[in-house]
Amino acid sequence: MSIEAGTLYIVATPIGNLGDISARALEVLQRVDRIAAEDTRHSASLLRHFHIDTPMFALHEHNERQKAEQVLGYLQQGESVALISDAGTPLISDPGYFLVRQAHASGIKVVPLPGPSALIAALSASGLATDRFCFEGFLPAKSGPRRRALEALSAEPRTLAFYETPHRIEESLKDMAAILGEARPATLARELTKTFETIRHATLGELAEWVADDANQRKGEFVVLVEGAPAKENEGLDGETQRIARMLAEELSIKQAAALAAKISGEKKNAIYNYLLSVLR
């Protein structure tokens, strides 16, 4: 493949197993002029493994706004730059959003190279609905704000997806069980693609107890998937409103159908939206 001058490449890298890197990703990392890495020390081992000696510099959450101008300068001068994170697909709970937005605003071409993502890998093996999901990234570190965030999601009908750290996983699962319900089905995915990969499907209460009882299950990086809230019986909608909503959803997006059905019926838009999610899932 040819590397295009003045192009920003968003390159997904392995989340654990180095065999998951794509041939295209290796070629781009080898042939671009520079690599912007979340942590150059971490990424150096990846590049050494594949005998890549492309110049690398750090671009992380603490310096992205300052570095973005420098990166845009490289690109505007015709250089090609690859953006990588410590693991997985850049920008998914990782730095890069500001840079990519500025690149678009400056008319710079942005090319994504798809590849590993802990979120998508966990969803695919979760046993939960994957047609619609709500990715929340990392919950707040402290219990109070975390519980309030979970309360705001307690009626969300889509599958919920979270990232979590080893030092917070036990308390986060306890809060999830307390707020979302101990009986709510969920899947805990730990250390995906690595030696001690663990994927367990159970209720939130069972997962919280399992992690609390086994210190080994509190090590590594986590993705927590939680089944969406069951739709309330018709959300209080009468039969005619349901019929109108379904008819509109045949021609419009669910969001548009809900908004229009709300205007026609006088019912709340959120109630109609949740109803459509439940019947069209």
C-alpha positions in Angstrom: 0.0 0.0 0.0 1.1 3.6 -0.5 1.4 6.0 2.3 -0.3 9.3 1.5 1.5 12.5 2.3 -0.1 14.8 4.9 -2.3 12.1 6.2 -3.1 11.2 9.8 -3.5 7.4 10.3 -5.4 6.1 13.3 -3.8 2.7 14.0 -5.3 0.0 16.2 -2.6 -2.1 18.0 -3.0 -5.3 20.1 -4.7 -5.3 23.5 -2.5 -8.2 24.6 -1.7 -10.8 22.0 0.8 -9.4 19.5 -0.5 -11.8 16.9 -3.6 -9.7 16.6 -1.8 -6.8 14.8 -2.8 -6.5 11.2 -0.4 -6.6 8.2 -1.7 -3.2 7.2 -1.0 -1.7 10.6 2.6 -2.9 10.5 3.1 -1.5 7.0 1.8 1.9 8.0 3.8 2.1 11.2 6.9 1.1 9.3 6.4 3.7 6.5 4.9 6.8 8.0 7.2 9.7 8.9 6.3 9.8 12.6 4.3 8.0 15.2 2.4 9.7 17.9 2.1 7.3 20.9 0.2 7.6 24.2 3.3 6.3 26.1 6.5 6.1 24.1 8.1 3.7 26.6 5.2 1.3 26.4 5.0 1.4 22.6 8.7 1.1 22.2 8.5 -2.6 23.1 5.8 -3.1 20.4 7.9 -1.4 17.7 11.0 -3.3 18.7 9.2 -6.6 18.5 8.3 -5.9 14.9 11.6 -4.2 14.0 10.1 -0.8 13.4 12.3 2.2 13.9 10.0 5.0 12.9 10.6 8.2 15.0 8.1 8.4 17.8 6.9 11.1 20.1 4.4 11.3 23.0 0.9 12.5 22.7 -1.3 11.8 25.8 -4.1 13.3 27.7 -1.9 15.8 29.5 -0.2 17.3 26.4 -2.6 16.7 23.6 -3.8 20.2 23.1 -0.2 21.5 23.1 1.1 18.8 20.8 -1.8 18.9 18.4 -0.5 22.1 16.8 2.9 20.5 16.3 1.3 17.4 14.7 -0.8 19.6 12.4 2.4 21.4 11.4 4.0 18.1 10.4 0.9 17.1 8.4 0.6 20.4 6.7 4.2 20.2 5.6 3.4 16.9 3.9 4.5 14.4 6.5 2.4 11.3 7.4 1.7 10.6 11.0 0.3 7.5 12.7 -1.5 7.8 16.0 -1.5 4.8 18.4 -2.6 4.3 22.0 -1.1 2.0 24.6 -3.4 -0.8 23.4 -6.4 -1.2 21.2 -8.1 1.3 19.0 -7.1 5.0 19.6 -9.7 7.4 21.0 -11.8 4.7 22.6 -11.3 6.0 26.2 -7.9 7.1 25.1 -6.4 10.4 23.9 -6.7 11.7 20.3 -10.1 13.3 20.1 -8.8 16.9 20.0 -6.1 16.1 17.4 -8.5 14.3 15.1 -11.1 17.1 15.4 -8.5 19.7 14.6 -7.2 17.6 11.7 -10.7 17.6 10.1 -11.1 21.3 10.8 -7.8 21.9 9.0 -8.8 19.8 5.9 -6.3 17.0 6.7 -7.2 13.5 5.6 -7.8 11.1 8.5 -7.5 7.3 7.7 -8.6 4.7 10.3 -7.0 1.3 10.4 -9.5 -1.0 12.2 -8.2 -3.7 14.6 -8.3 -4.8 18.2 -10.7 -3.2 20.7 -11.4 -4.5 24.2 -14.9 -3.2 24.0 -15.9 -5.0 20.8 -14.0 -8.2 21.8 -15.9 -8.3 25.1 -19.3 -7.6 23.5 -18.8 -10.3 21.0 -18.2 -12.9 23.7 -20.6 -11.6 26.3 -23.8 -13.5 25.6 -25.7 -10.2 25.9 -27.6 -8.2 23.2 -25.1 -6.5 20.9 -27.4 -4.9 18.3 -27.6 -1.8 20.5 -25.3 -0.9 23.3 -24.3 2.1 25.4 -20.6 2.5 26.1 -19.8 4.6 29.2 -16.1 4.2 29.4 -14.8 4.5 33.0 -17.2 5.2 35.8 -16.3 7.9 38.4 -13.6 6.8 40.8 -15.5 7.6 44.0 -18.6 5.7 45.1 -21.0 8.6 45.5 -20.6 10.0 41.9 -20.3 6.4 40.6 -23.7 5.5 42.1 -25.3 8.6 40.8 -24.0 7.8 37.3 -25.4 4.3 37.6 -28.7 5.6 38.8 -28.9 7.7 35.7 -28.4 4.5 33.6 -30.7 2.3 35.6 -33.5 2.4 33.1 -31.3 2.3 30.0 -32.7 -0.6 27.8 -29.5 -1.1 25.8 -26.6 -3.3 26.9 -24.3 -1.2 29.1 -20.5 -1.4 28.6 -17.9 -0.1 31.1 -14.1 -0.2 31.4 -12.7 -0.6 34.9 -9.3 -0.8 36.7 -8.1 -3.5 39.0 -8.1 -1.3 42.1 -11.8 -0.3 41.6 -13.4 -3.4 40.1 -14.6 -4.9 43.4 -16.3 -1.7 44.6 -17.7 -0.9 41.1 -19.3 -4.3 40.9 -20.8 -3.9 44.4 -22.3 -0.5 43.3 -23.6 -1.9 40.1 -25.3 -4.7 41.9 -26.8 -2.3 44.5 -28.1 0.2 41.9 -28.8 -1.9 38.8 -30.0 -5.0 40.7 -28.2 -8.1 42.0 -30.2 -10.3 39.6 -29.3 -8.2 36.5 -27.4 -10.5 34.0 -23.8 -9.3 33.2 -20.5 -10.4 31.8 -17.0 -9.7 33.2 -14.2 -9.8 30.7 -10.7 -9.7 32.2 -7.3 -9.6 30.5 -8.7 -10.2 27.0 -6.3 -12.0 24.6 -3.7 -12.4 27.3 -2.5 -15.5 29.2 -5.0 -15.2 32.0 -8.0 -14.1 29.9 -11.3 -14.7 31.9 -14.8 -14.2 30.6 -17.6 -15.0 33.0 -21.3 -14.5 32.5 -23.5 -14.4 35.7 -25.6 -12.0 37.6 -24.1 -8.7 39.0 -24.6 -10.1 42.5 -22.7 -13.3 41.7 -19.9 -11.4 39.9 -19.5 -9.0 42.8 -19.2 -11.9 45.2 -16.8 -13.9 42.9 -14.4 -11.0 42.5 -14.5 -10.1 46.2 -13.7 -13.7 47.1 -10.8 -14.2 44.7 -7.9 -11.7 44.6 -6.7 -13.1 41.3 -9.9 -11.8 39.7 -9.0 -8.3 40.7 -5.9 -8.2 38.5 -5.6 -6.9 35.0 -7.9 -4.7 32.8 -11.6 -5.2 32.8 -14.6 -4.7 30.6 -18.0 -5.1 32.3 -21.1 -5.7 30.2 -24.5 -5.4 31.8 -27.9 -6.4 30.3 -30.1 -3.5 29.6 -33.1 -2.7 31.8 -36.3 -4.6 30.9 -38.8 -2.3 29.2 -41.7 -1.4 31.4 -45.0 -2.8 30.4 -45.7 -0.7 27.3 -44.2 2.3 29.1 -47.8 3.3 29.9 -48.5 3.9 26.2 -51.9 3.2 24.7 -52.3 0.9 21.7 -52.8 3.7 19.2 -49.6 5.5 20.3 -47.7 2.2 20.0 -49.2 1.7 16.5 -48.2 5.2 15.3 -44.7 4.8 16.8 -44.1 1.5 15.0 -45.4 2.8 11.7 -43.1 5.8 11.9 -40.2 3.7 12.8 -40.6 1.8 9.6 -39.6 5.0 7.7 -37.6 7.0 10.2 -34.8 6.4 12.7 -36.0 5.5 16.2 -35.1 8.9 17.5 -37.0 10.7 14.8 -40.0 8.3 15.1 -40.2 8.9 18.8 -40.1 12.7 18.4 -42.8 12.7 15.8 -45.0 10.2 17.6 -44.7 12.4 20.8 -45.9 15.4 18.9 -48.9 13.5 17.5 -49.9 11.7 20.7 -48.9 14.1 23.4 -47.0 11.3 25.1 -43.4 11.7 26.4 -40.7 11.2 23.8 -38.5 9.2 26.1 -41.3 6.7 26.8 -42.0 6.2 23.1 -38.2 5.9 22.4 -37.8 3.2 25.1 -40.9 1.4 23.8 -39.5 1.3 20.3 -36.1 0.1 21.5 -37.8 -2.8 23.3 -40.0 -3.9 20.4 -37.5 -3.4 17.7 -34.5 -5.0 19.4 
